[in-house]
Amino acid sequence: MRDNLRLTVSVPIQEQDVQMTSCWDRARNRQTSILKYQNQTFRLINAFPSNQLAEVRFMWWNLTDTLGKTCLLLNSSKGCSLWEQIEPNQLSNYQMVEVETREAKEEVVSLALVKASLLLLQAVSADVDYVLGFEYADRLQQRLATLFQQEKFPQANSTADIKRLFQVEPSIIAHTLPWQETQIYTLLINLYGMAEAFFGNDNFIARVCECLEDLSIPERSEFIEWLKTQPTLYSLWKLDS
């Protein structure tokens, strides 16, 4: 199960105490993630792999103590992220998702698919590393990086972008990945094929699919229902409702 997110500036907090959503940052002309905690609103500054925690702690210290900003440092086993408080007079710069619109509903649906896909991506990579060793895991990640670039996945072009897909908590970065249904299908069918080629069988499925327990029950049900509409994927990944 996913470790609880921790609030470095205070006491440990449970994930259910944090609400994350996606919005459009008008000032920067891009999509970003928004976090709400204790009636305060924060925007995502950046997300980092867990091996950069010491550097991120220094960045957080510099932002809070030197520059006097109110920032959160969220840390989990899969990565960490920095969040800056949005002042009330800045809220008009952020266009929140309106759930009443059809486009927004589609975005909410795709978010569950993106989170599930990232969990499977990271679980397969970790399983290859554990069973076969680092060199095989690195080879897997290189092949997937080529796939991301060839298929033009948004926010997965640079080396840094691709690295964070394998190392940063999916619940943090999923909001920043506007992937389409066809891209998720392409990722999952290739991820299965690569894993089967590395292991020589599909015995990895039971192990890696435990990662889907990190989804909420509605998210997991939504992901499985979507898989059922994709017969080839559903038969490969062998997920039950």
N, C-alpha and C positions, 0 to 999 in steps of 0.2 A: 504494500500500500504506500501511497505517496506520503513522504514525511510532511509534518506540519510546517507551513511557512513560518519563518521567524522574523520578528520585528526587532532589528538590532538596537534601536533607540529605546526600547521599552522591554516588555515581557513577551514570552512566546504567545503567538496568537494562532487560533485555528483558521483553517482555510475558509470555513463558512462565515467567518467574521469579515472577510474581504470580498468585496463585490467588484468584478472586473467586467469591463465592456469595451466596445470599440466605438470610435468617433472619428470625425474628420476635423483635423486641426487647420483652421482657415489661415492662421498666421504663417504656418509652415507649408501649407498646401499639400498635406499628406495624411494618410490614415495613421492613427496612433491608438494606444491602449490607455484606458482610464481606470483608475482604481479608487474605490470609495471605502474609507475606514473611519469609524467613529465620527460620522457626519462631516468628514473632511474629504476633499477631492484631490487626487494626485494624477499627474500625467507621467507616462513612461519616459524616462530619459534614455535608458539603454538596458539591454539584458546581456549577461555575460556567462561563460562557462564557469563551473565551480572551482577550477584551478586558478581563477583570477580573483578569488575572494579577497586576498590580502590587498591587491591593488584597488579593488572596489571599495574596501573599507577606508582606504586612504582618500579616495575620491569623495566618499560620503562625509568623512571628517572635514575635508577641505570645504565642501559645500555648506556644511552646517556651522562649523566653528569659525572658519575664515570669512566666508561670504554671507553668513547669517541666514541661509535659506532653510526652509523646513522641508526635509527630505526623508524618505523611508528607504531602508535597505532591506529587501526581502531575500532571505537565504533558504534554500532547500538543498537536498542531496544532488539535484540535477542542475543547479545553477543559481545565480543570484541576479537581482535587478535593482536599479536605482529609480526612484520615483520622486518627482518634485511637486510640492503642493501648488494647486491652482488657486490664486486669490479670487474672491467673489467678483471683482471687476474684470477678471480675465475669462470668466465662464462663457461670455458671448462669443469668444473666439472658437469654441468647440461645438460642432454640430453633432449632437447625440443621435444615435440610431432611433428612428421612430418605428415601434413595433407594428403600428397600424398599416404601414405600407407593405405592399407585396415584395418589393425589393428587400426591405429589412427582414421580412420573414425568411426569405431565401438566404440572407446572410447568416441569420441565427442557425438555420439548418446546416449550412456549410461549415459553421464554426465547430459543431459537434463532429463532423466528418474530418475536419482538419486535425482536431485534437486527437481523435482516435488514430488517424494515420501517423501522426507524429509519435504517439506512444508505441505503435507497432514498429515504426522505423527505429526508434531508440532501443526497443527491446530486442529486435533482431540483431542490431549491431552489437549490443552488449552480450548476447548469447553466442554470437560468432567469436567474440573476443574471449569469452570464458571457456568455450569448448575447444576452439581451434587456435586461439592465440591472437596477439595484437596485429601481426602482419596480415592475417586474413581479414580482420576487422577493418584495417586500413584499406585493404584492397576493395572490400565491400563499399566503404564510404567513397572511395574514388570513383567506382562504377556508378553509384547513385548520384554523385556530383555531376558526372557527365550526363546522366539522364536529366537532371534538373536544368542544366544549361541547354541541352539539345531541345527539350520540350518547352523552354522559356517559362519556367515556373516563376511567378512574381516573388520578389524578395528572396530569391535563391540563386543569384547570379555570381556574386563575388565569393572568394574563399571564406571570408569572415561570415557572410550570410549563411553559407552551407554548413560551416562548422557549428553555428549556434543551433541548427536544426537537430544536431545529434547530442548537444550538450546542455541546452537550456530547457527549463521546465515548460512542457507544452501548454499548460494553462496560462503562461505568461506571454508566449510568442504567438500562439494560435490566432489571437486577435489581429496580428499585424500581417497575416498571410492571406491575401485575397485569392485563394486557389479556387479553381473551377471543378465541377464534378468530373469532367473528362480527365483533368490532371490528377485528381485523387485516384481515379480508376487506373490510370497509367502507372502511378506510383505503386499502388498495392499489387498489381499483377506482376510488375517487374521485381518488386521487393520479394514476393513469394518465389519467383523463378530464380533469383540470385541466391536466396537462402537455401532452396532445394539443391541447387548446383553445388554450393559449398558443403552442405551436410551429406549429400547423396541420398536423402530421403526427406519425408515431411514430418519427422518426429519432433521437430522444433516447434510445431504449431502449438501444442498444449502448453509448452513452457512460455513462449513469448506472449500468448494471448492472455496470460494472467495479468498483464499490464493494463488491460481494459477495465480492471476493477478500479482503477484510478479515475474512471469516468463516473459522473453521477448516473443514477439509474435511468433517468430520462435520456441522457446523452447516449448511454450504451444501447438502450432500446432503439433509439433513433438510428444509430449506426448500423445495428443489426438489421433493422427493417429496410434500410437503404441497400445493404448487401443482398438482401433477398430479391431486390429488383435487378440485381446484377448476377445472373445465374452462374456465370463462370467464376467470378470472385467468391461467391458464396460456397461453391463446391470446393474451391481450393482451401479457403481459410477455415471451413468446417465449424462455424460459430453457431451456437444455439441461442435462442431467445431466453 
